[in-house]
């Protein structure tokens, strides 16, 4: 049975304040206890404490919807900011939210579109087939017979988000500061601005149209069309474009050659968005994609789309070119140019970068084509590199506009692993490293 989200600003404040109090008390207690421990034991205890606090976050944010759940999901994808054990716990926030009652969502549609449901749609299924932190999606049919998907925001979600934002800024700052000494204001601005954009379905519709136009000559990417007359700030009606669900696509039901093709389409979709179009679909949740037996990929959910500044796109291209050319010595300087460096401006130590570069050079090897998932230890190596360098990168600085880029790249690494895709990754990367970004 679905439960309505907590909408009262006071009640949400009390929930988040209680969570902050429990986390703060546990941190204070651990810091006092750490004085009695060796360095090795201190590190182990600190990780255990972070995992316990991550569990507290999942338990509270997962039932709140709105900004609380959404920002928890965003944070869960920033593995580079967190010890791997903590990131793994936070991934639970990527699961679907509970559905809202059908009659409530019907009232939302009628209020937004100023007409009765049967005047707007020939059919609108009462049960949602997908639900997330801000809204849920229902299948429907227009009076001209076209099948549609109708995305409807939860009631009062704008007030819920407003009630959450300042409290969450304080909470997330406290959580992140436990593990890294970053410029949190830059991270927060990016997360806040993208979240506020997601509340505007007309903005999402514009994103869909822009990306559809950019991919007009890319037949392997399928983007649903928008039904403008049935779209408002809190209701988005679009063509219903079905495909193979991710769980089925990643199973043994489909041949490796087809999964390879899907993986290559996703890989190129990312590079094209970052390095060529500078307009990135930045929500890598695999549920935002569906797959066709002809090798095409359907893309959904355009609420989180990031416009990348030209200088940053060019910087990513230079970094990719240096990795492809095995010019490791150039990487600390190139990273520093785009804003990745220590707090005082010092470039990252090349020795710290090495363990991260080895796996990616393996993926981009000339031959044979690398198959994601073929090396069971590869992901463990990346996590081990993150863990071993953790204490040396606590004061890391990185570009504000790169937050969602990093999130998207990390998420698609996992998607390609789930698909167990192989492909000419090096040749694809070489093609995009040489493409000047759109002006």
Secondary structure, 3 states (H helix, E strand, C coil): CCCCCCCCHHHHHHHHHHHHHHHHHHHHHHHHHHCCCCHHHHHHHHHHHHHHHHHHHHHHHCCCCHHHHHHHHHHHCCHHHCCHHHHHHHHHHHCCCCCCCHHHHHHHHHHHHCCCHHHHCCEECCCCCEECCCEEEEEEECCCCCEEEEEEECCCHHHHHHHHHHHHHHHHHHHHHCCCCCCHHHHHHHHHHHHHHHCCHHHHHHHHHHHHHHCCCCCCEEECCECHHHCCCCEEEEECCCCECHHHHCCCCCCHHHHHHHHHHHHHHHHHHHHHCCEEECCCCHHHEEECCCCCEEECCCCCEEECCHHHHHHHHHHHHHHHCCCHHHHHHHHHHCCCEECCCCCCCHHHHHHHHHHHHHHCCCCCCCECCCCCCHHHHHHHHHHHHHHHCCCEECCHHHHHHHHHHHHHHHHHHHHCCECCHHHHHHHHHCCCCCC
